[in-house]
Amino acid sequence: MALHYVAIFTVSNQQVIDIIEIVDEVQRSMEFSLFMEELKSRKASSASGQNSDTF
């Protein structure tokens, strides 16, 4: 009986770790896209009037 609970806990614990890793990935990609947006707006404002290539 106790072994059964340990097995369930191990599985759910692994799922929690997977979820944390997924959330971490999502957070990083969101930060990256925010960084890219910031980069684009800076490039656009610094190139006011100039014809420069954008991302």
N, CA, C and O atoms as a GROMACS GRO file, in nm:
protein
  220
    1MET      N    1   0.083  -0.120   0.000
    1MET     CA    2   0.000   0.000   0.000
    1MET      C    3   0.087   0.126   0.000
    1MET      O    4   0.064   0.219  -0.078
    2ALA      N    5   0.186   0.127   0.086
    2ALA     CA    6   0.274   0.244   0.094
    2ALA      C    7   0.354   0.261  -0.034
    2ALA      O    8   0.379   0.373  -0.079
    3LEU      N    9   0.396   0.149  -0.091
    3LEU     CA   10   0.473   0.152  -0.214
    3LEU      C   11   0.392   0.214  -0.328
    3LEU      O   12   0.444   0.287  -0.412
    4HIS      N   13   0.262   0.184  -0.328
    4HIS     CA   14   0.171   0.238  -0.430
    4HIS      C   15   0.170   0.391  -0.424
    4HIS      O   16   0.176   0.458  -0.527
    5TYR      N   17   0.161   0.444  -0.304
    5TYR     CA   18   0.160   0.589  -0.287
    5TYR      C   19   0.292   0.653  -0.330
    5TYR      O   20   0.294   0.761  -0.388
    6VAL      N   21   0.400   0.584  -0.302
    6VAL     CA   22   0.532   0.635  -0.343
    6VAL      C   23   0.540   0.644  -0.494
    6VAL      O   24   0.593   0.741  -0.548
    7ALA      N   25   0.487   0.543  -0.563
    7ALA     CA   26   0.489   0.542  -0.709
    7ALA      C   27   0.408   0.659  -0.764
    7ALA      O   28   0.452   0.728  -0.856
    8ILE      N   29   0.290   0.681  -0.708
    8ILE     CA   30   0.205   0.793  -0.752
    8ILE      C   31   0.277   0.925  -0.727
    8ILE      O   32   0.276   1.014  -0.813
    9PHE      N   33   0.338   0.939  -0.612
    9PHE     CA   34   0.408   1.063  -0.578
    9PHE      C   35   0.524   1.087  -0.675
    9PHE      O   36   0.548   1.201  -0.717
   10THR      N   37   0.595   0.980  -0.711
   10THR     CA   38   0.708   0.994  -0.803
   10THR      C   39   0.659   1.044  -0.938
   10THR      O   40   0.720   1.134  -0.997
   11VAL      N   41   0.550   0.986  -0.988
   11VAL     CA   42   0.496   1.026  -1.118
   11VAL      C   43   0.452   1.172  -1.113
   11VAL      O   44   0.488   1.251  -1.201
   12SER      N   45   0.373   1.207  -1.012
   12SER     CA   46   0.322   1.344  -1.006
   12SER      C   47   0.437   1.443  -0.983
   12SER      O   48   0.432   1.556  -1.031
   13ASN      N   49   0.538   1.400  -0.910
   13ASN     CA   50   0.653   1.487  -0.886
   13ASN      C   51   0.725   1.515  -1.018
   13ASN      O   52   0.766   1.628  -1.044
   14GLN      N   53   0.740   1.412  -1.102
   14GLN     CA   54   0.803   1.429  -1.232
   14GLN      C   55   0.719   1.522  -1.319
   14GLN      O   56   0.773   1.606  -1.392
   15GLN      N   57   0.587   1.508  -1.312
   15GLN     CA   58   0.500   1.595  -1.390
   15GLN      C   59   0.514   1.740  -1.346
   15GLN      O   60   0.514   1.832  -1.428
   16VAL      N   61   0.526   1.760  -1.216
   16VAL     CA   62   0.546   1.896  -1.164
   16VAL      C   63   0.675   1.955  -1.218
   16VAL      O   64   0.680   2.071  -1.257
   17ILE      N   65   0.781   1.874  -1.219
   17ILE     CA   66   0.910   1.920  -1.272
   17ILE      C   67   0.895   1.956  -1.420
   17ILE      O   68   0.947   2.058  -1.464
   18ASP      N   69   0.825   1.871  -1.496
   18ASP     CA   70   0.803   1.898  -1.638
   18ASP      C   71   0.727   2.029  -1.656
   18ASP      O   72   0.762   2.110  -1.741
   19ILE      N   73   0.623   2.050  -1.576
   19ILE     CA   74   0.544   2.172  -1.586
   19ILE      C   75   0.630   2.294  -1.555
   19ILE      O   76   0.621   2.396  -1.623
   20ILE      N   77   0.713   2.283  -1.451
   20ILE     CA   78   0.801   2.395  -1.416
   20ILE      C   79   0.896   2.426  -1.531
   20ILE      O   80   0.919   2.543  -1.562
   21GLU      N   81   0.950   2.322  -1.595
   21GLU     CA   82   1.041   2.344  -1.707
   21GLU      C   83   0.968   2.410  -1.823
   21GLU      O   84   1.023   2.499  -1.889
   22ILE      N   85   0.844   2.367  -1.850
   22ILE     CA   86   0.766   2.427  -1.959
   22ILE      C   87   0.740   2.574  -1.930
   22ILE      O   88   0.756   2.659  -2.018
   23VAL      N   89   0.700   2.604  -1.807
   23VAL     CA   90   0.674   2.743  -1.768
   23VAL      C   91   0.800   2.826  -1.784
   23VAL      O   92   0.795   2.940  -1.830
   24ASP      N   93   0.913   2.768  -1.746
   24ASP     CA   94   1.041   2.837  -1.758
   24ASP      C   95   1.071   2.868  -1.904
   24ASP      O   96   1.115   2.979  -1.937
   25GLU      N   97   1.047   2.771  -1.992
   25GLU     CA   98   1.069   2.792  -2.136
   25GLU      C   99   0.979   2.904  -2.188
   25GLU      O  100   1.025   2.992  -2.261
   26VAL      N  101   0.852   2.899  -2.151
   26VAL     CA  102   0.757   3.001  -2.197
   26VAL      C  103   0.800   3.139  -2.150
   26VAL      O  104   0.797   3.235  -2.227
   27GLN      N  105   0.841   3.147  -2.024
   27GLN     CA  106   0.885   3.275  -1.969
   27GLN      C  107   1.006   3.329  -2.045
   27GLN      O  108   1.014   3.448  -2.076
   28ARG      N  109   1.099   3.239  -2.076
   28ARG     CA  110   1.219   3.282  -2.147
   28ARG      C  111   1.185   3.330  -2.288
   28ARG      O  112   1.239   3.431  -2.333
   29SER      N  113   1.097   3.258  -2.357
   29SER     CA  114   1.062   3.299  -2.493
   29SER      C  115   0.984   3.430  -2.492
   29SER      O  116   0.997   3.511  -2.584
   30MET      N  117   0.901   3.451  -2.388
   30MET     CA  118   0.830   3.578  -2.377
   30MET      C  119   0.927   3.692  -2.353
   30MET      O  120   0.915   3.799  -2.414
   31GLU      N  121   1.023   3.671  -2.266
   31GLU     CA  122   1.125   3.773  -2.241
   31GLU      C  123   1.204   3.802  -2.368
   31GLU      O  124   1.239   3.917  -2.395
   32PHE      N  125   1.232   3.698  -2.446
   32PHE     CA  126   1.308   3.715  -2.568
   32PHE      C  127   1.229   3.798  -2.669
   32PHE      O  128   1.285   3.887  -2.733
   33SER      N  129   1.099   3.770  -2.684
   33SER     CA  130   1.019   3.846  -2.780
   33SER      C  131   1.004   3.991  -2.734
   33SER      O  132   1.001   4.082  -2.817
   34LEU      N  133   0.993   4.012  -2.602
   34LEU     CA  134   0.989   4.149  -2.551
   34LEU      C  135   1.120   4.221  -2.582
   34LEU      O  136   1.120   4.338  -2.620
   35PHE      N  137   1.230   4.150  -2.567
   35PHE     CA  138   1.361   4.205  -2.599
   35PHE      C  139   1.370   4.242  -2.747
   35PHE      O  140   1.423   4.348  -2.782
   36MET      N  141   1.318   4.155  -2.833
   36MET     CA  142   1.321   4.182  -2.976
   36MET      C  143   1.235   4.304  -3.010
   36MET      O  144   1.274   4.387  -3.093
   37GLU      N  145   1.118   4.316  -2.946
   37GLU     CA  146   1.032   4.432  -2.969
   37GLU      C  147   1.104   4.561  -2.927
   37GLU      O  148   1.099   4.662  -2.997
   38GLU      N  149   1.170   4.556  -2.813
   38GLU     CA  150   1.246   4.671  -2.765
   38GLU      C  151   1.355   4.708  -2.865
   38GLU      O  152   1.378   4.825  -2.894
   39LEU      N  153   1.422   4.606  -2.917
   39LEU     CA  154   1.529   4.627  -3.014
   39LEU      C  155   1.474   4.692  -3.141
   39LEU      O  156   1.534   4.784  -3.195
   40LYS      N  157   1.359   4.642  -3.188
   40LYS     CA  158   1.297   4.697  -3.308
   40LYS      C  159   1.261   4.844  -3.289
   40LYS      O  160   1.290   4.927  -3.375
   41SER      N  161   1.197   4.875  -3.177
   41SER     CA  162   1.153   5.013  -3.154
   41SER      C  163   1.273   5.106  -3.140
   41SER      O  164   1.268   5.221  -3.185
   42ARG      N  165   1.380   5.059  -3.077
   42ARG     CA  166   1.500   5.142  -3.065
   42ARG      C  167   1.561   5.166  -3.202
   42ARG      O  168   1.603   5.278  -3.233
   43LYS      N  169   1.567   5.062  -3.283
   43LYS     CA  170   1.625   5.075  -3.416
   43LYS      C  171   1.541   5.171  -3.500
   43LYS      O  172   1.595   5.253  -3.575
   44ALA      N  173   1.409   5.161  -3.488
   44ALA     CA  174   1.319   5.248  -3.564
   44ALA      C  175   1.335   5.393  -3.521
   44ALA      O  176   1.338   5.483  -3.605
   45SER      N  177   1.346   5.418  -3.391
   45SER     CA  178   1.356   5.555  -3.342
   45SER      C  179   1.494   5.615  -3.373
   45SER      O  180   1.505   5.734  -3.399
   46SER      N  181   1.598   5.531  -3.372
   46SER     CA  182   1.732   5.583  -3.401
   46SER      C  183   1.750   5.607  -3.550
   46SER      O  184   1.834   5.687  -3.591
   47ALA      N  185   1.671   5.537  -3.631
   47ALA     CA  186   1.684   5.550  -3.776
   47ALA      C  187   1.576   5.641  -3.833
   47ALA      O  188   1.536   5.625  -3.948
   48SER      N  189   1.529   5.735  -3.754
   48SER     CA  190   1.422   5.824  -3.799
   48SER      C  191   1.466   5.901  -3.923
   48SER      O  192   1.562   5.979  -3.920
   49GLY      N  193   1.394   5.876  -4.034
   49GLY     CA  194   1.429   5.943  -4.159
   49GLY      C  195   1.518   5.859  -4.245
   49GLY      O  196   1.512   5.869  -4.368
   50GLN      N  197   1.600   5.776  -4.188
   50GLN     CA  198   1.690   5.691  -4.266
   50GLN      C  199   1.616   5.568  -4.314
   50GLN      O  200   1.518   5.524  -4.253
   51ASN      N  201   1.662   5.512  -4.424
   51ASN     CA  202   1.602   5.391  -4.477
   51ASN      C  203   1.690   5.273  -4.436
   51ASN      O  204   1.782   5.235  -4.508
   52SER      N  205   1.661   5.216  -4.318
   52SER     CA  206   1.742   5.104  -4.270
   52SER      C  207   1.659   4.977  -4.265
   52SER      O  208   1.537   4.982  -4.248
   53ASP      N  209   1.725   4.866  -4.280
   53ASP     CA  210   1.655   4.738  -4.277
   53ASP      C  211   1.618   4.702  -4.133
   53ASP      O  212   1.697   4.722  -4.040
   54THR      N  213   1.497   4.649  -4.117
   54THR     CA  214   1.450   4.610  -3.984
   54THR      C  215   1.438   4.458  -3.978
   54THR      O  216   1.449   4.390  -4.080
   55PHE      N  217   1.416   4.408  -3.859
   55PHE     CA  218   1.404   4.264  -3.840
   55PHE      C  219   1.279   4.209  -3.906
   55PHE      O  220   1.254   4.089  -3.900
   0.00000   0.00000   0.00000
